[in-house]
Amino acid sequence: MLLCVSASHKTASFELLERLSVPSTPVAPLIAEHDECVQGAVVVATCNRFEAYVDMDEPVTAAVALGIDATLSAIEAATGVPASELEGSYTVMGGDDVAEHLFSVASGLESVVVGEGEIAGQVRRALTESRQLGTTSAELERLFQRASEAQRGVKNSTAIGRAGRSLVRLGLELADSRIADWSTQRVLLVGTGAYAAATVAALRDQGAEDISVHSPSGRAATFAAKHGLKTVSAETFPTAVAHADLVITCTTSEHHVVSAATFSAGRTGAESTAPAASCPVDHAGRRLVIDLGLPRNVDPDVATVPGVDLLDLETIRLHAPLEELQATDAARDLVRDAARRFATVGERKNITPAVVALRAHVFGVLDAEVARVRARGDEGGQTEQALRHLVGVLLHTPTTRAHELAETGRADEYIDALSALFGIEVADPAASRDAGHRDGIADAG
């Protein structure tokens, strides 16, 4: 059975999500190694969520409880966050609900800004990473591949992508109210990753022209050449921070890259090298720092610097616009339909052992009858051919009905009928799954 343990911006603080986002070791292998009942694990970790998708051995009693324990133990081992601290900050989904949730996540329906596009790539990269770590399973592969298909369907068939805005663009829109002319703004970008490229594009859409970039990891030159920006060295970084009208940080650094001390050092350095009659730093206008990093790139003490305002992910989340209902409703309908198809295929797989058992039973009877007919002198094989044709015709309807019943959630009726009519006993995967789900939720509670 599939299980999802999810901590997101809807259930957890950004401070907690920040700590979950910097594990000392990959979490998925720790989940997979926890117990032999765990068939595989994929972890999706972004600035707004930390989710573990776990494939559990279905016949296991209390599979949900075991999966939760495996996930929480792995989180504590990799991040140092104990299960007691996570209490109340995560939700658990099992069975068919997992597919609908992941499809919604991949489509941007669960994001801070509904419809943002970055999450689709993050979901794909989570599967790629798990493949490299060797922690996927056949069912997790199917789940994540269908999630990408669902995301593309939502993107191509609804206006959700146009209705939603990325975190980068929303942050700039919040800044827009205080900026009269973007072309005059001195912008310093800190970071060179995927968010940095999106930030440059968004800045230029706003009309920004004076953009510099600094990379704590030393990749500024390459990024600047690609995007036509000026570079800022480590030595001049504090001064650049102090001079900038707008500083945007979006690195994966585990440590703060901008603090009150950065402003202090930049202003002190600028004043010590400037002519006495001039003032290189304009203290009259308010400056803005937008922190898009998780973990936080900016020390909260920046908010205490005179003339500086700090806008972080927590604030951006509070200003996220209301969903555009029509586009969102259409997208959710598509997601639910994709999840239903995913479940249907799964139910067909669950009914397969019963169909195989019926066919084995019937063909066993047929082989015995053919042997009896041969013993009576039917050497030409005409009787055997007729009997095999007859069996094929007779099995067609029961086989078709098996899949139809499975699709409507009535596989147990089919399995019961085989037992009552033919004495065929088949382990019911769906029943085992539901029992494990109920027991696991009870144990987890």
N, C-alpha and C positions, 0 to 999 in steps of 0.2 A: 504494500500500500504506500501511497505517497503522503508525505507529511511536510508541512511548512511551519517553521517557527519564525515569526516576523516581529522585528522592532523597527518602527518607522517614525517619521515626524508626526504621525497621528497618535502614537502611543508613548513615545519616549522623548526626553529632552535632547537638544542638540549636544549638550555636554556629554550625555551618555553615548549618543551615536558617535561622537568624536572619539571617545575611548574605544569603542568597538571597531572603529575604522582603521586602527593601527595595531593589528595583531603582531606579536613577535614571531609568529610562525603561521603558515596557512591553516585555516580552521577546518576545511573540508576533510583532509586526511585524518585529522584527530577524531572527527565524527565517524568516519568510515571504519576506523580502527577500534572504536569503542566496544563493539559487540559483533559477533558473527551474524546477528540478525539484521544488521545494517548492510543493505545491498549497495548503497552508493550515496553520495552527497554532493550538492552544488551550492556554493555560497555566493549570494549577490550582495555586495557591500558598496554603497554609494554614500554621498554626503547626506542623504535623507533617509537611508534605510539600511538595515542589516538583516538579511533573510537567509535561512538555511533550508534548502529543499532536500529532503531525505527520503530515500526509497527503503522501506522496511519489508522484511520477509512476512508475507501476509498471514500464514497460519499461526504466527506467534501471538500468544495471548498478551494483552496489554502492550501491543506494538507501539501505540502512541506514547505511552509513558516511557518506554525504552528509548524512543526517538528523541523525546524532549530531554531526557537525562543525558543522552549522548551529545546533544547540541549544547546544553548548558555547561556540561563538563568541558567540552572542547573550547567554548568561549572563555571560560575561566582560565584554562591552561594557556591559551594563546594571548589573552588580553589582560588577565588579572582581575576581570570583573566577576565577582562571585554571583552565584544564582540568586542569592538573597537580595542582592542589589537590583537584579533584573526583574524581580517580582512586580507585577503590575505594569511593566513596560513592554510586554510582548504579547502577541496573540498566537494561537495555534489553530491551524486548519488541517483537515485530513480528507482523504478520498477525493471526490469530484470537486470539492471547493478549492483544492490546491490549483487546479488548472485554471479555473476562472480568475483566481487571484493573480497568478503569474501573468496571464494574458492581459489583465487590466494593468498590472505594473508595467509590462513591456510596451503597452500602448500609451503610457503616460497618464492614465486615468487616476493613478494613486499618487501622483507627484505633487509637490508643493504648488507648482503652477501646472494646472491640468493641461495636458497636451504637449508638454515639453518633449523635445526629441532626443535629448542626450541619453535617456534611460534605455532606449532600444539597443544602442551599442554596448552599454554596460551589461545588459542581460546576455548579449551574445558573447562578450568577453568572459563572463563568469563561466559559461559552458566551456569555452576554449581553455581557460585556466584549469578547470576540473579535468578535462581530457588530458592535459599535460601532467597533472598530478595523479592521474589514474583512478579518480574517484567517481566517475560517472557510472551509470547502469543503463541498460536498454530502455527502461521506462523513463528515466531522467532525460536521456537523449531525445526520446519521443516527445516528452513534455516541453523541453526548451526549443526544439525545432518547430513544434506547433505554435509555441508562443511567438516566435519570429514571424511565422505565417500570419497569425492573428494580427500582429502589429502592422504588418504591411497592408492587410485588408482594411484595418481601421484608417490608416493613413491615406490610402487610395480612395476610400469610399465615403469618408466624412470630412467635415471641416474642422475637426478637432485640432489638427496641427496648426491651422491658421488661427483658431480661437485661442489656443494656448500660447504662452510666451516662455522662453527659457529664463532660467534664473538670472543669467547675465543681462538679458534685455530688460527684465523686470527691475533689476537693480539700477540700470541706467535710466529707466523711466522714472524711478523714484528720485534720482538725482536731477532729472531734467527741470524740475520745478524751481531749482535754485540757480540754474545756469542759463544766462541770457543768450550767449553766443558760444556754441561748442568749438568753433574754429579758433577761438582765442585761448582755450583752456590748455594748460600744460598737464598732460596726462602721463603718469608713470605706471606701467604694467609690471607686476612682479610675478613671474612664472612663464613657462613656455610650453605647457601641455595643451590638451585638447580644449580646455576651457579658455586658455589664453588666445587661441586662434579664433574662437567664437567671440571673445571679447573685442579683439581688434576689428572684426567685421561689424559688430554692433556699434562700436565707437565711430567707425567711419560712416555708418548709416546715419548716425546722429549729427555728423558734420565735423567730428574731431580731426585735426590735422597734425598737431604737435604731440606725437606719441613716442615715448621712450620705453625700453624694456630692460629689465634686470633679471638675471637668473641666478638664484642661490647655488644651483648646481653647475653653473658655468656654461650653459647652452645659449646664452643670449645672442652671441654673434650669428650663429646659424639661423636662429629664429628671426632676428632682425633683418638679415639679408633676404630671407624668404618673403617677409611681409613689408619690407621697405620702412623699417623703423630705425630709430637711433638707439644705441646701446649705452647702458650705464654700468660702469665697473663697480667692483666691491668697494674700492677706495672712495669713489664719488657718490655711492649709494645714499648715505645719510643726507648729503647736501641736496641730492635730487629729490628725496622724500620731502625735505623741508621747503623746497621751491615749488613742488607740484601743486596744482589746483585740485587734482583728483588722483588718488592712488588706488589702484585696483590690484588686489592680491588673489592669486588662484594657483597656489603651489600644493604639492603633496608633502611638503616638509613637516616633520613631526615637531618642529620647534617654531616659535614665533619669529617671523622675518621682519616685522615692523613693531616697534614699541615706542613708548614715550621717550625713552633714551635715544632712539634713532632720531626723532625730531630735535631733541636737545643737542645731540652731536652735530647734526646738519646745520642747525642755526648758529651754533657756536663757531663751527668751522667757516661758515659763510661770512660771519661778521668779522672774524679775525683776519680774513684775507681781503675783505672789501675796503675800498677807499673810505676815509672818514666821512666824507660828505654824502655818501650814498647808502642806501639800505636795500640790500639785495633781496630781502624777504618782505613781502607785503603782508603785514599783520592785520590790515584793515579787513580784507575779505576772508570769509570763512572757507576753510578747505574741507574736503570730504575724503574719507577712506572707506572703500567698499571691500569687505573681506568675504570672498567667495570660497575660501579654503575650508576643508575639513580633513584633519584637525584645523582648528583656527590658525590662520596665518598671522593675525594681528593680536597683540596683547591688549586685553580690555583697558589697560591704563592709558591707551591712546585717547580714549574719550575724555580724559582729564587735561589733555593738552589744550591750552587756550587757542581759540579760533579753529579747532578741528572737530568735526563730527564723524562718528563711526557708524557705518551701516553694515551689519553682519547678516548671516543667513537667518538668524532668529527673527530679526526685524523684517527681512524680506518676506519671510513666511507669513507674518502678521498682515502684510499688505498685499498678499496674493489676491488677485481679482476673483469675483464670483464666477463659477463655471457658466459657460454659455450652454444653457440647458438643452437646446435642440441638438446641437452637435454632440454633446456629452451623452445624451440619451441614445442617440443613434449608434454611437461608438460602443456603449455598454450592451446594446442589443446584439451587435456583431460579436462582441466578446462572449456573451452568454451562448450564442449559437455555436461559436468555435469550441467552447468548453463542452457543450453537449455532444458535439461530434467526437471530441476527444474521449469522452466517457463512453460513447457508443462503441467505439473501437475497442476500448478496454473491456466492456461487457462481452463483446463478441469473443475476445480472447479468454474470458472467464468461462464461457459456455463451451469452449472447444473440448475440454476433457470429457464433458457429458456426451457430446456428439461423437467423439472418438470411441467412447465406451459403448454407445448404442451400435455403432457400425461394427465394432469388433464382435459384439454379441451376436448380431444378425448374421455376419459373415461366418462366424464360428458355427452357427446352426446350419448355414448353407453348406459349408465344407463337409459337415457330417452327413448331410443329406446327399451331396454329390458322391461321397464315398460309398454310401449305401446303394445309390443307383448304379454306380460302376460295378459294384459287387454283383449286381443282378444282370450284368451283361450289356449295359449301354456303352459300347465302345466308341460309337460315333461322336459322342459329346454333344448331341443335339439337346438332350435333356439338361445337361449342365449349362449350356449357353442360354437356354430359355430361363432356367432358374436364376442365373446371375442377372439377366436383364430384368426379371421380375423384382428381384431384391433392390436393384438400383432404382426402379420406379417407386417401390414402396418406401424407400428411405428418403426420397426427395422431399416430400412434404414434411416429415418430422424434422429434417435438417433445416429447412427453411423456417419452420415455426420456432425452432430453437433460437435462431438469430433474431427473429421478430420479438420473441418474449424477452430475450436479453436486452434488446434496445429499449424496452419499456419497463425494465427493472423487474421482470417476472421470471428470471432464470430459475429461481428456487422452485417454482411450480413445475417446470420441465423436469428438473432433477428429481422431485418427489414422484412425478408420474413414472419415470424410468424405474424407480424403486418399487412402486406399487404394481406396475404392470409386468415388469420383466425380472425384478429382483436384482437390478443393477445398482450397486452402491457407488456413488461418485462424491468425492470430497467437494464441497461447494466453496470455491474461492471467495465469492461475494459474501457468503455468510460468515466465513472466517474473517474476512476483512472488517465487516460491520461489527462483529463481536469484539475483535481486537480494538476497533475504534472506540466502542462504548467502554470497554474495560480500561483502555488507556486514559480516556478523559476522566473516568471515575477516579483512577489512581492519581492522575495529575492534579485533580482537585483536592 
